[in-house]
Amino acid sequence: MVKVYEDYGNEEIIADVDYNNKLDMWNGSNWQSGGTGKHKGLTRLEDGRFVLIFGSDWQGISDYGIIIDEDRALNEILESGDLDLVDEFDLREKYENSMVKEKDWSSKSIKVTRNTYNKLTGLKTGNETYNDVIEELLLLNEKK
């Protein structure tokens, strides 16, 4: 069992939960979160509050849990990369709402082949950006 605290530094134990390391990621050699021998898990109390579990393989370091809010729970899940946990913890709606935002496309990049990159570079003149070149090509295509 893992002792749960309201937050870091609070010595009052508010619950006990079963240990899990659901937020661990495979680093090619080991399952871990945050470093060698460190693990993270996530669970919920009966009242619905989320508990972030910190585990350790290191001797003398005790596993513990702290209460976290729904936003942090979702962020921890996203960092772990295990999107199945979004549904397991009933965070699908929050996930979809957080992912559907206005995009600032000016900061986005696209991947092109080396050949396309070289052609675009050859079309640039003066201080033109690749965006300028692409817009010119799109305008030419619209005029066809």
DAGI-V76003 format. One record per run of one state. SS is the DSSP state (@ for helix, = for strand, . for the rest). FROM is the first residue (numbers start at 1). LEN is the number of residues. If there is no record, write none. Layout:
ss = <SS | SS>
from = <FROM | FROM>
len = <LEN | LEN>
This chain:
ss = <. | = | . | = | . | = | . | = | . | = | . | = | . | = | . | @ | . | @ | . | @ | . | @ | . | @ | . | @ | .>
from = <1 | 2 | 6 | 13 | 18 | 25 | 27 | 31 | 33 | 38 | 45 | 50 | 57 | 64 | 69 | 70 | 81 | 84 | 89 | 92 | 100 | 105 | 108 | 114 | 124 | 130 | 144>
len = <1 | 4 | 7 | 5 | 7 | 2 | 4 | 2 | 5 | 7 | 5 | 7 | 7 | 5 | 1 | 11 | 3 | 5 | 3 | 8 | 5 | 3 | 6 | 10 | 6 | 14 | 1>
